Amino acid sequence: MDRTTPPPTDRATVLEVRGLTTEIGTRQGVVRPVDDVCLSLRSGEVLGLVGESGCGKSMTAYSIIGLVDPPARIVAGSVRLRGQELVGADEETLRRVRGNRVAMIFQDPMMTLNPVLRIDTQMIEAILAHRQMPREQARVLCREALERVGIASAEERLRNYPHQFSGGMRQRVAIAIALLNEPDLIICDEPTTALDVTIQSQILHEMQALCEATGTALLWITHDLSVVAGLADRMCVMYAGRVVELGTTSDVLTRPRHPYTRALLASAPARHARGQVLNQIGGQPPSLARLPQGCAFAPRCDRAGPDCAQMPALRVLGEGEVRCHRPVEQGEAAAGGLEAA
């Protein structure tokens, strides 16, 4: 699939998130790392979730699958997985969903793998926790899953411990575990950040091929715009816990409409000649405990005006959605996109 072309619109909706809001009580007061987040995913689609560190990307993922513990709590919104509401569901319902219909791959594979258990033990348990079958049949599925992610001598490697794998191979094992129960949705929280470029490229290619082959929807969380450009059908840009722009990857990268998205792209190293000073976004991301009134990006925005003191709504603009009172116009957007690099 050409990642500049959105997937067919007739694919079934897998995930529908509307108005999702998560609060955390702190000594400085209540903060909202996830604030009125809205997004959706269709079968076989890859959605890239991008933004600066601390913007709420990972917390959004944890909120979607209910992995938030006190003092954090989901206070509003809806998360529907193929029509089933997950917000407010009891723990037993969520346990049946996690690892079965929704899988998550973390940045560090050792958060997924138990260092004192063999790989076959961990993979077989992941299957038997959700399906009834003989252990030998489950072992066959495990071997096939390792082969699908490019691990040679899969039968022999099943008997290894995590420390006997390289970092890239451990991440492949984590991906294989995520695929075991053929989930409707896989959430990837920066799973290739710590890997070298060659291994990263291989894993991205494999994930893209697997989504196309199985119809699994993929939510890919990253701060690396080059990864999103080559992998995602659509992308969602977050800032200070809110979605500020959503659209096809091609449109957002080449014609950014939100000033933050445009500034983010302008700071990409690929746009600068060797030895040229890199662009920076002025100021610092705001503390969630001390957000400015209205648009959180206004203090750093060169387009800010009096109306930015009011919170803008996420509204449809062209083929995408933008949360901004003063979005970048089409001509300006084209000049600020990656095509100008």
C-alpha positions as a printed Julia matrix, in Angstrom:
341×3 Matrix{Float64}:
   0.0     0.0    0.0
   1.2     3.5   -0.83
   1.24    5.25   2.54
   0.42    8.59   0.9
  -2.99    7.16  -0.06
  -5.65    6.66   2.62
  -7.1     3.16   2.99
 -10.47    2.36   1.41
 -13.34    4.01   3.27
 -15.44    0.82   3.21
 -13.25   -0.87   5.83
 -14.99   -1.49   9.14
 -14.28    0.88  12.03
 -12.2    -0.89  14.66
 -11.64    1.9   17.2
 -13.74    4.98  17.87
 -12.49    7.42  20.55
 -14.65   10.44  21.37
 -14.01   13.11  24.02
 -11.61   10.91  26.0
 -10.38   12.8   29.09
  -8.04   11.52  31.81
  -7.17   13.43  34.99
  -4.35   12.98  37.5
  -4.4    14.52  40.96
  -1.04   16.12  41.87
   0.28   18.45  44.56
   0.0    21.29  42.04
  -3.63   20.42  41.33
  -5.5    18.31  38.82
  -3.84   17.9   35.41
  -5.28   16.47  32.21
  -2.65   14.59  30.18
  -5.51   13.45  27.92
  -8.06   16.17  27.2
 -11.03   15.68  24.86
  -9.15   13.33  22.52
 -11.03   12.17  19.43
  -9.7     9.71  16.85
 -10.72    6.61  14.94
  -9.12    3.63  13.18
 -10.37    1.32  10.46
  -9.41   -2.25   9.72
  -5.9    -2.48   8.23
  -5.23    1.23   8.8
  -2.12    2.71  10.43
  -2.57    5.91  12.45
   0.54    7.77  13.59
   0.22    9.65  16.9
   2.95   12.3   17.12
   4.03   15.22  19.28
   6.72   16.41  21.69
   7.6    14.42  24.8
   4.97   14.91  27.49
   2.17   15.84  25.09
   0.0    12.88  26.19
   0.65   10.27  23.48
   1.42    7.33  25.78
  -1.23    8.32  28.32
  -3.78    8.3   25.51
  -2.8     4.73  24.67
  -3.02    3.62  28.31
  -6.41    5.31  28.65
  -7.75    3.54  25.56
  -7.09    0.11  27.08
  -7.86    1.11  30.67
  -4.31    0.89  32.02
  -4.65    3.92  34.29
  -4.34    3.55  38.05
  -5.06    6.05  40.84
  -4.39    8.92  41.14
  -5.13    8.85  37.38
  -8.71    8.27  36.26
 -10.79    8.56  33.11
 -13.41   11.23  33.78
 -15.16   11.59  30.42
 -15.45   10.26  26.9
 -16.03    7.04  25.04
 -13.75    4.29  23.68
 -15.5     1.79  21.44
 -13.74   -1.3   20.1
 -15.87   -2.64  17.23
 -18.87   -1.12  19.0
 -18.04   -2.4   22.51
 -17.68    0.36  25.09
 -14.47    0.05  27.13
 -14.74    3.16  29.34
 -16.36    2.04  32.58
 -16.02   -1.66  31.77
 -15.16   -3.95  34.7
 -11.68   -5.39  35.08
 -12.71   -8.87  33.94
 -14.03   -7.46  30.65
 -10.84   -5.47  30.12
  -8.71   -8.52  30.91
 -10.47  -10.45  28.15
  -9.81   -7.57  25.74
  -6.15   -6.91  26.56
  -3.73   -9.23  24.82
  -6.59  -10.74  22.89
  -8.54   -8.15  20.88
  -6.11   -5.32  21.7
  -2.36   -5.83  22.02
   0.29   -3.34  23.09
   3.98   -3.21  22.2
   6.1    -1.07  24.51
   9.26    0.9   23.78
  11.31   -1.47  25.93
  10.59   -5.14  25.09
  11.69   -6.13  28.6
   8.46   -4.5   29.82
   6.69   -7.27  27.91
   9.07  -10.19  28.46
   9.73  -11.89  31.8
  13.53  -12.33  32.08
  13.3   -15.58  34.11
  10.89  -17.46  31.81
  11.65  -19.09  28.47
  10.13  -17.55  25.38
   7.9   -20.58  24.7
   6.46  -20.45  28.22
   5.54  -16.78  27.87
   4.07  -17.12  24.4
   2.02  -20.22  25.2
   0.6   -18.55  28.32
  -0.44  -15.55  26.19
  -2.5   -17.91  24.0
  -3.99  -20.12  26.71
  -5.08  -17.08  28.73
  -7.66  -16.37  26.03
  -8.17  -19.6   24.07
  -8.61  -23.25  24.96
  -6.35  -25.61  23.0
  -3.66  -28.25  23.62
  -0.25  -26.84  24.55
   1.34  -28.49  21.52
  -1.07  -26.73  19.2
  -0.32  -23.45  20.98
   3.39  -24.13  20.52
   2.89  -24.48  16.77
   1.19  -21.07  16.71
   4.11  -19.61  18.65
   6.64  -21.0   16.19
   4.66  -19.63  13.24
   4.43  -16.21  14.92
   8.22  -16.04  15.36
   8.71  -17.0   11.73
   6.31  -14.25  10.63
   8.45  -11.58  12.28
  11.63  -12.9   10.67
  13.21  -14.95  13.46
  15.17  -17.88  12.01
  15.33  -21.32  13.7
  12.08  -20.5   15.48
  11.71  -23.88  17.18
  15.15  -23.59  18.75
  14.66  -19.94  19.71
  11.45  -20.79  21.57
  13.61  -22.53  24.16
  15.76  -19.44  24.76
  15.48  -16.83  27.49
  15.07  -13.09  26.71
  18.7   -12.32  27.61
  19.82  -14.61  24.78
  18.29  -12.25  22.21
  19.59   -8.9   20.95
  17.47   -5.79  21.5
  16.06   -5.97  17.98
  15.25   -9.67  18.33
  13.54   -9.1   21.69
  11.36   -6.48  20.04
  10.49   -8.96  17.29
   9.45  -11.45  19.98
   7.26   -8.77  21.6
   5.63   -8.12  18.22
   5.1   -11.86  17.72
   3.36  -12.09  21.12
   1.13   -9.16  20.15
   0.11  -11.02  16.98
  -0.59  -14.4   18.6
  -4.32  -13.9   19.15
  -4.9   -12.0   15.9
  -6.02   -8.78  17.62
  -8.29   -6.18  16.07
  -5.92   -3.42  17.23
  -2.22   -3.17  18.08
  -0.94   -0.12  19.98
   2.79    0.51  19.53
   4.39    2.93  22.0
   7.63    3.99  20.26
   8.77    0.36  19.85
  11.72    1.12  17.54
  13.19    4.19  19.27
  16.07    2.3   20.91
  16.94    0.21  17.83
  19.52    0.91  15.15
  18.3     2.23  11.8
  18.62   -1.07   9.92
  16.6    -3.08  12.46
  14.07   -0.26  12.75
  13.51   -0.3    8.98
  13.01   -4.07   8.96
  10.47   -3.99  11.8
   8.53   -1.12  10.23
   8.33   -3.02   6.94
   7.16   -6.17   8.71
   4.5    -4.33  10.72
   3.17   -2.62   7.61
   3.0    -5.93   5.72
   1.31   -7.72   8.63
  -1.39   -5.03   8.94
  -2.14   -5.28   5.23
  -2.25   -9.07   5.35
  -4.33   -9.51   8.51
  -6.5    -6.38   8.57
  -5.25   -5.46  12.05
  -5.47   -1.74  12.83
  -2.28   -0.13  14.14
  -1.89    2.91  16.4
   1.8     3.92  16.17
   3.03    6.38  18.81
   6.26    8.19  17.96
   8.07   11.52  17.93
   9.91   10.57  14.72
   8.19   12.18  11.72
  10.23   10.12   9.24
   8.77    6.92  10.7
   5.22    8.25  10.33
   5.91    9.39   6.76
   6.84    5.87   5.67
   4.36    3.88   7.75
   1.1     5.68   8.53
  -2.0     6.22   6.41
  -3.17    9.06   8.64
  -1.53   11.04  11.43
  -2.74   12.75  14.57
  -0.72   15.59  16.13
  -1.01   16.19  19.89
   0.0    19.15  22.04
  -0.51   19.55  25.8
  -2.89   16.6   25.98
  -5.1    17.68  23.07
  -5.39   16.68  19.43
  -4.5    19.77  17.38
  -4.45   18.32  13.85
  -5.7    15.14  12.21
  -5.57   14.13   8.55
  -3.96   11.94   5.95
  -0.2    11.63   6.34
   0.37   13.23   2.95
  -1.8    16.26   3.73
  -0.44   16.88   7.22
   3.21   16.55   6.17
   2.98   18.61   2.98
   0.19   21.07   3.89
   0.17   21.48   7.71
  -2.72   23.69   8.85
  -1.99   24.06  12.58
   0.87   26.45  13.5
   2.32   23.84  15.87
   2.42   21.17  13.16
   4.07   23.61  10.79
   6.69   24.57  13.4
   7.32   20.9   14.2
   7.98   20.12  10.55
  10.16   23.2   10.13
  12.45   21.92  12.9
  13.05   18.57  11.19
  16.82   18.08  10.5
  16.1    16.72   7.0
  15.04   20.21   5.89
  18.43   21.77   6.59
  21.69   21.7    4.67
  24.83   20.35   6.33
  26.16   22.88   8.84
  22.98   24.98   8.78
  21.53   26.0   12.15
  18.38   24.01  12.95
  15.08   25.78  13.46
  13.59   25.6   16.93
  10.12   26.15  18.31
  10.45   29.12  20.65
   9.73   28.74  24.33
   8.98   25.53  26.21
   5.99   23.17  26.26
   3.68   24.32  29.05
   3.29   22.49  32.33
   0.0    20.63  32.39
  -0.53   22.03  35.88
  -0.25   25.61  34.6
  -1.78   25.66  31.14
  -2.51   29.11  29.7
  -6.12   30.08  29.21
  -7.45   29.08  25.81
  -5.05   27.6   23.25
  -2.05   26.0   25.0
   0.23   26.75  22.03
  -0.61   30.48  21.92
   2.45   31.66  23.98
   4.76   30.0   21.41
   2.71   30.82  18.31
   3.58   33.59  15.82
  -0.07   33.72  14.68
  -1.67   34.15  18.11
  -4.3    36.85  18.62
  -6.91   37.94  21.18
  -9.28   35.18  20.11
  -6.71   32.56  21.15
  -7.6    33.27  24.78
 -10.64   31.07  24.11
 -10.22   27.32  23.65
 -10.65   26.46  19.94
 -12.74   23.44  18.99
 -11.48   20.63  16.77
 -13.18   21.46  13.47
 -13.19   20.06   9.96
 -10.94   22.0    7.59
 -10.5    20.67   4.08
  -9.84   16.94   4.24
  -8.68   17.0    7.87
  -9.46   18.43  11.31
  -7.69   21.31  13.07
  -7.98   22.84  16.57
  -7.07   26.45  15.83
  -8.73   29.89  15.55
  -6.14   31.01  12.98
  -5.13   27.99  10.91
  -2.43   28.25   8.26
  -3.94   29.05   4.86
  -3.52   26.65   1.94
  -0.77   28.64   0.21
   1.16   29.1    3.43
   0.6    25.43   4.34
   2.18   24.21   1.11
   5.17   26.48   1.68
   5.66   25.11   5.19
   5.33   21.42   4.38
   7.94   18.83   3.65
   7.64   19.36  -0.11
   9.5    22.62   0.41
  12.45   20.82   2.03
